[in-house]
Amino acid sequence: MKSAKASLLPSEGKKDALATLIGALVGAFVFSMAFPVLDKLLLQNASFGKITFEQVLGINGIFLAIPFSLALLYTAFFVLKDRYE
């Protein structure tokens, strides 16, 4: 015969999950209420428009795309190769 305490052990995570869900919902609600104030104080003052690597570095985008693509391919084929063999 199972004891009452043993039957409650599997449901221990349900309380944690419920607390996490309630906390997430409360946090989302508080953020949605505070967003207009945060937008005026932080976001509008920090808006620099559309900033790209191409503008910052002053070079054509293809000269950025090629090295980044080669670095990605190198990582995929040589660095991660041993992990998936």
N, C-alpha and C positions, 0 to 999 in steps of 0.2 A: 504494500500500500504506500502510495506517495505521500510525502508530507506536504502540508500547505505551503511551506516556505520553498520547497523545491519547485513547485508548480509556478511560483511567482518569478523565479529567476529569469526565464526566457523573456518576460515582459519588461525587464529592466531597461532595455534600450528604447522602449516606446516613450518613456518619460523624457529621455534625452532628446529624442526626435521631436517630440511635441514642444519642448522648450526651445529647440533650435528653430522650428517652424514659427512659433509665436514671436521669438526674437527677430527673425527675418522680416516678418510682416510689420511689426512695430517699427523696426529700423527703416523699412521702406516708407512707411507712413510719415515718420518724423522727417526723413530726407525730403519727401515730396512737399511737406509743409514748409521746410526751411529753404527749399530751392530758390524761390524768388529773391530772398534776401541774399543768399550765396551768389546768385547770378549777378546781382547789382554790385556786390562788394568785391567779388573775386574774378568772375569770368569775363565781365565786360571790360574791366580794366586790363586784363591780360590778353585780350583778343588782338593778335598781330596779323590777322588775315590768313591767307593761304601761304604757308611757308614750306618750301621743298628743299631737298638736298641740292637740287639743280640750281636754285636761286642762291642758296647760301654759298655754295662752292664756286658758282659762276662758270660751270662747264655743262656741256651737252649731256642729256640724260643717258644716252647710249654708253657713254664712258663710265657711268656709274653702274649701269645694268650688267655690263659684261663682267667686271670683276666680282660683283655680288653673285652672279650666276655661276661663275667658275668656283667661287668659294663654297657655294651650296653643293655643287656637283662633287667637289673634292671631299666635302664632309660626308655626303651620302655614300660615295663609293669607296673611300679609303679609311675614314675615321670610324664610321659605323659598320663597316663590312664585317669586322671580326665579331661584333656583337650578335649579328644575325646569321652566322654560318653554323 
